[in-house]
Amino acid sequence: MAGLIELRAGPVEAAARAGVQPEAFAAARWINRDHEVIPNLYHEPLRRHDPVGRKLLALLDGTRSREAPGHALPKPFGGERVRARLVAAPGILAAKALLVR
């Protein structure tokens, strides 16, 4: 039964969905610069192997629209396949408790 219930002293401010201008958890963005393992808002470790995801996470600072990070990525990360993944990425990051809005 271990791990079925987690008790917390206060509410976790994780966004259920990505907002109009998604913002990733600041500590995750900062740690993401130098490490593959980053914390989410529940302090769970998440391993980031995907270079596109790592670049995207760094860009989600709440100042850009959902579409803007795709245009800010360098050319090697461009292309239709990558852009399609970028459309889904904010929702995935929200599900992993990495977004605050």
C-alpha positions, 0 to 999 in steps of 0.5 A: 500500500506504500505510495498510494497516498501523499500528504502535504502541508499546503496546496501545490500550485501546479497548473492543471493545464498550460495557460495562454503564456505557459510558465514552467516552475522556476527551479526546474528551468534553472536546474534544467540548464545544467542537469538531466534530472529536474524537480517538478512541483511535487519534488519528484525527480524527472529525467529529461533526455529530449533536447527539444523538451529541454530547450522548450522548458528553458523558454517557458518563462511566462513571457511568450505565447504557447506558439512563440517557443517553437519559433524561438528554437534554433534551426536544428530543432525546426521542422514539421515533426518537431513543431507538432510535438511543440503543440502537445508539449505544454499539456505534457509539462502540465501533466508532469507538474512542471507548470505554474500557469 
